[in-house]
Amino acid sequence: MKTILITFTMLFAGTLSYGQNKNAKASIQVDGVCMMCKKRIEKASIKTKGVKSAVWNVDTHELRLIFDENKTSIGQIESNVTAVGHDTKSFVASKEAYGSLYPCCKYRDESVIQDHK
C-alpha cells in the first residue's frame, strides 16, 4: 500500500512539472502594411522574454510564435506589439504609439492600405 501511494505521488509530481509548454506555438492577428511593419512587429515580439521565434506575414497579418509559457503569455506578447504601434485582436495601440509610426506604416489609413496593394 505504501509503495502504491509513493508511486502515485511521484506520477502526480511529474505531471505538474510538465504543465506548461516550453515550446508553445500560437498565432495572432497583427495589423500592419509593409516590411518595416514586419521588422517592428517581429522585433517587439522577440524582445519579450521567453519568445523563441516570431514571424509576421505581410499578406495575412498573422504573427506565428514559438514561446515558453513558463516565461511569458500571449497577452504579454500582444501588449509589447501594441506598445510599438500595432493593433491586435485583443489590444489597440495607443494614439501616441500609433502616431510614432512612419507615414507609410499608418495601417488605419485607407489610402496607405491602397498604396501597399
CYANA upper distance limits for C-alpha pairs under 8 A (distance plus 0.5 A):
  1 MET  CA      5 LEU  CA      6.85
  2 LYS  CA      6 ILE  CA      6.78
  3 THR  CA      7 THR  CA      6.52
  4 ILE  CA      8 PHE  CA      6.74
  5 LEU  CA      9 THR  CA      6.67
  6 ILE  CA     10 MET  CA      6.68
  7 THR  CA     11 LEU  CA      6.75
  8 PHE  CA     12 PHE  CA      6.57
  9 THR  CA     13 ALA  CA      6.65
 10 MET  CA     14 GLY  CA      6.60
 11 LEU  CA     15 THR  CA      6.85
 12 PHE  CA     16 LEU  CA      6.91
 13 ALA  CA     17 SER  CA      7.14
 14 GLY  CA     18 TYR  CA      7.38
 15 THR  CA     19 GLY  CA      6.93
 20 GLN  CA     69 GLU  CA      6.28
 20 GLN  CA     70 ASN  CA      6.75
 21 ASN  CA     68 ASP  CA      6.73
 21 ASN  CA     69 GLU  CA      6.11
 21 ASN  CA     70 ASN  CA      7.76
 22 LYS  CA     67 PHE  CA      7.11
 22 LYS  CA     68 ASP  CA      4.60
 22 LYS  CA     69 GLU  CA      6.39
 22 LYS  CA     70 ASN  CA      7.28
 23 ASN  CA     66 ILE  CA      6.27
 23 ASN  CA     67 PHE  CA      5.90
 23 ASN  CA     68 ASP  CA      5.91
 23 ASN  CA     69 GLU  CA      8.09
 24 ALA  CA     65 LEU  CA      8.44
 24 ALA  CA     66 ILE  CA      6.00
 24 ALA  CA     67 PHE  CA      5.85
 24 ALA  CA     68 ASP  CA      6.61
 24 ALA  CA     69 GLU  CA      7.04
 25 LYS  CA     64 ARG  CA      7.92
 25 LYS  CA     65 LEU  CA      6.09
 25 LYS  CA     66 ILE  CA      5.13
 25 LYS  CA     67 PHE  CA      7.13
 26 ALA  CA     64 ARG  CA      6.47
 26 ALA  CA     65 LEU  CA      5.75
 26 ALA  CA     66 ILE  CA      7.17
 26 ALA  CA     74 ILE  CA      8.48
 27 SER  CA     62 GLU  CA      6.83
 27 SER  CA     63 LEU  CA      5.81
 27 SER  CA     64 ARG  CA      4.87
 27 SER  CA     65 LEU  CA      6.38
 28 ILE  CA     62 GLU  CA      6.20
 28 ILE  CA     63 LEU  CA      5.74
 28 ILE  CA     64 ARG  CA      7.27
 28 ILE  CA     88 THR  CA      7.77
 28 ILE  CA     89 LYS  CA      8.11
 29 GLN  CA     61 HIS  CA      6.07
 29 GLN  CA     62 GLU  CA      5.25
 29 GLN  CA     63 LEU  CA      6.59
 29 GLN  CA     88 THR  CA      6.14
 29 GLN  CA     89 LYS  CA      6.71
 30 VAL  CA     61 HIS  CA      5.93
 30 VAL  CA     62 GLU  CA      6.75
 30 VAL  CA     63 LEU  CA      7.03
 30 VAL  CA     86 HIS  CA      7.01
 30 VAL  CA     87 ASP  CA      6.27
 30 VAL  CA     88 THR  CA      5.06
 30 VAL  CA     89 LYS  CA      7.70
 31 ASP  CA     61 HIS  CA      6.53
 31 ASP  CA     86 HIS  CA      6.26
 31 ASP  CA     87 ASP  CA      5.89
 31 ASP  CA     88 THR  CA      6.85
 31 ASP  CA    107 TYR  CA      7.22
 32 GLY  CA     37 CYS  CA      6.11
 32 GLY  CA     38 LYS  CA      7.91
 32 GLY  CA     58 VAL  CA      7.65
 32 GLY  CA     61 HIS  CA      7.38
 32 GLY  CA     86 HIS  CA      7.13
 32 GLY  CA    105 CYS  CA      7.20
 32 GLY  CA    106 LYS  CA      8.19
 32 GLY  CA    107 TYR  CA      5.85
 33 VAL  CA     37 CYS  CA      6.88
 33 VAL  CA     58 VAL  CA      6.80
 33 VAL  CA    105 CYS  CA      6.61
 33 VAL  CA    106 LYS  CA      8.33
 33 VAL  CA    107 TYR  CA      6.33
 33 VAL  CA    113 ILE  CA      7.11
 33 VAL  CA    116 HIS  CA      7.13
 34 CYS  CA     38 LYS  CA      6.92
 34 CYS  CA     58 VAL  CA      6.79
 34 CYS  CA    104 CYS  CA      8.40
 34 CYS  CA    105 CYS  CA      7.15
 34 CYS  CA    116 HIS  CA      7.61
 35 MET  CA     39 LYS  CA      6.76
 35 MET  CA     58 VAL  CA      7.58
 36 MET  CA     40 ARG  CA      6.79
 36 MET  CA    105 CYS  CA      7.89
 37 CYS  CA     41 ILE  CA      6.50
 37 CYS  CA    105 CYS  CA      6.92
 38 LYS  CA     42 GLU  CA      6.56
 38 LYS  CA     56 TRP  CA      6.37
 38 LYS  CA     57 ASN  CA      7.84
 38 LYS  CA     58 VAL  CA      7.21
 39 LYS  CA     43 LYS  CA      6.48
 40 ARG  CA     44 ALA  CA      6.64
 40 ARG  CA     84 VAL  CA      7.83
 41 ILE  CA     45 SER  CA      6.74
 41 ILE  CA     56 TRP  CA      7.67
 41 ILE  CA     81 VAL  CA      6.43
 41 ILE  CA     84 VAL  CA      8.13
 41 ILE  CA     86 HIS  CA      7.93
 42 GLU  CA     46 ILE  CA      6.56
 42 GLU  CA     54 ALA  CA      5.98
 42 GLU  CA     55 VAL  CA      6.65
 42 GLU  CA     56 TRP  CA      6.98
 43 LYS  CA     47 LYS  CA      6.60
 44 ALA  CA     48 THR  CA      7.29
 44 ALA  CA     77 ILE  CA      8.46
 44 ALA  CA     80 ASN  CA      6.44
 44 ALA  CA     81 VAL  CA      6.03
 44 ALA  CA     84 VAL  CA      7.61
 45 SER  CA     51 VAL  CA      7.29
 45 SER  CA     54 ALA  CA      6.77
 45 SER  CA     77 ILE  CA      6.33
 45 SER  CA     78 GLU  CA      8.45
 45 SER  CA     80 ASN  CA      7.23
 45 SER  CA     81 VAL  CA      6.87
 46 ILE  CA     51 VAL  CA      5.96
 46 ILE  CA     52 LYS  CA      7.24
 46 ILE  CA     53 SER  CA      7.16
 46 ILE  CA     54 ALA  CA      6.78
 47 LYS  CA     51 VAL  CA      7.91
 48 THR  CA     72 THR  CA      8.01
 48 THR  CA     76 GLN  CA      8.23
 48 THR  CA     77 ILE  CA      6.83
 48 THR  CA     80 ASN  CA      7.72
 49 LYS  CA     71 LYS  CA      6.95
 49 LYS  CA     72 THR  CA      7.02
 50 GLY  CA     67 PHE  CA      5.94
 50 GLY  CA     68 ASP  CA      5.48
 50 GLY  CA     69 GLU  CA      7.95
 50 GLY  CA     70 ASN  CA      8.27
 50 GLY  CA     71 LYS  CA      5.56
 50 GLY  CA     72 THR  CA      6.20
 51 VAL  CA     65 LEU  CA      7.75
 51 VAL  CA     66 ILE  CA      6.65
 51 VAL  CA     67 PHE  CA      4.68
 51 VAL  CA     68 ASP  CA      6.89
 51 VAL  CA     72 THR  CA      8.02
 52 LYS  CA     65 LEU  CA      8.06
 52 LYS  CA     66 ILE  CA      5.96
 52 LYS  CA     67 PHE  CA      5.74
 52 LYS  CA     68 ASP  CA      8.07
 53 SER  CA     64 ARG  CA      8.28
 53 SER  CA     65 LEU  CA      6.00
 53 SER  CA     66 ILE  CA      5.51
 53 SER  CA     67 PHE  CA      7.42
 54 ALA  CA     63 LEU  CA      7.09
 54 ALA  CA     64 ARG  CA      6.16
 54 ALA  CA     65 LEU  CA      5.20
 54 ALA  CA     66 ILE  CA      7.24
 55 VAL  CA     63 LEU  CA      6.07
 55 VAL  CA     64 ARG  CA      5.77
 55 VAL  CA     65 LEU  CA      7.25
 56 TRP  CA     61 HIS  CA      7.02
 56 TRP  CA     62 GLU  CA      6.12
 56 TRP  CA     63 LEU  CA      4.68
 56 TRP  CA     64 ARG  CA      6.81
 57 ASN  CA     61 HIS  CA      5.75
 57 ASN  CA     62 GLU  CA      5.93
 57 ASN  CA     63 LEU  CA      6.98
 58 VAL  CA     62 GLU  CA      8.23
 67 PHE  CA     72 THR  CA      7.89
 68 ASP  CA     72 THR  CA      6.89
 69 GLU  CA     73 SER  CA      6.45
 72 THR  CA     76 GLN  CA      6.87
 72 THR  CA     77 ILE  CA      7.93
 73 SER  CA     77 ILE  CA      6.93
 74 ILE  CA     78 GLU  CA      6.60
 75 GLY  CA     79 SER  CA      6.56
 76 GLN  CA     80 ASN  CA      6.81
 77 ILE  CA     81 VAL  CA      6.81
 78 GLU  CA     82 THR  CA      6.68
 78 GLU  CA     88 THR  CA      7.16
 78 GLU  CA     90 SER  CA      8.19
 78 GLU  CA     91 PHE  CA      7.42
 79 SER  CA     83 ALA  CA      6.67
 79 SER  CA     91 PHE  CA      7.47
 80 ASN  CA     84 VAL  CA      7.37
 81 VAL  CA     85 GLY  CA      7.44
 81 VAL  CA     86 HIS  CA      6.45
 81 VAL  CA     87 ASP  CA      8.05
 81 VAL  CA     88 THR  CA      8.44
 82 THR  CA     86 HIS  CA      5.22
 82 THR  CA     87 ASP  CA      6.04
 82 THR  CA     88 THR  CA      7.60
 82 THR  CA     91 PHE  CA      7.22
 82 THR  CA     92 VAL  CA      6.84
 82 THR  CA     93 ALA  CA      5.02
 82 THR  CA     94 SER  CA      7.98
 82 THR  CA     97 ALA  CA      8.05
 83 ALA  CA     93 ALA  CA      6.76
 83 ALA  CA     94 SER  CA      7.92
 83 ALA  CA     97 ALA  CA      6.58
 84 VAL  CA     93 ALA  CA      8.12
 84 VAL  CA     97 ALA  CA      6.18
 84 VAL  CA     98 TYR  CA      7.90
 85 GLY  CA     93 ALA  CA      5.63
 85 GLY  CA     94 SER  CA      7.49
 85 GLY  CA     96 GLU  CA      8.42
 85 GLY  CA     97 ALA  CA      4.87
 85 GLY  CA     98 TYR  CA      4.68
 85 GLY  CA     99 GLY  CA      8.03
 85 GLY  CA    100 SER  CA      7.69
 85 GLY  CA    101 LEU  CA      7.07
 86 HIS  CA     92 VAL  CA      7.82
 86 HIS  CA     93 ALA  CA      6.16
 86 HIS  CA     98 TYR  CA      7.31
 87 ASP  CA     91 PHE  CA      6.49
 87 ASP  CA     92 VAL  CA      5.12
 87 ASP  CA     93 ALA  CA      5.74
 88 THR  CA     92 VAL  CA      6.79
 93 ALA  CA     97 ALA  CA      6.62
 93 ALA  CA     98 TYR  CA      6.57
 94 SER  CA     98 TYR  CA      6.63
 95 LYS  CA     99 GLY  CA      6.28
 96 GLU  CA    100 SER  CA      6.74
 97 ALA  CA    101 LEU  CA      7.62
 98 TYR  CA    106 LYS  CA      7.96
101 LEU  CA    105 CYS  CA      6.48
101 LEU  CA    106 LYS  CA      7.06
102 TYR  CA    106 LYS  CA      7.43
104 CYS  CA    112 VAL  CA      6.83
105 CYS  CA    112 VAL  CA      7.90
106 LYS  CA    112 VAL  CA      6.97
107 TYR  CA    112 VAL  CA      6.99
107 TYR  CA    113 ILE  CA      6.63
108 ARG  CA    112 VAL  CA      8.45
108 ARG  CA    113 ILE  CA      8.30
109 ASP  CA    113 ILE  CA      7.03
110 GLU  CA    114 GLN  CA      6.79
111 SER  CA    115 ASP  CA      6.69
112 VAL  CA    116 HIS  CA      6.98
113 ILE  CA    117 LYS  CA      7.25
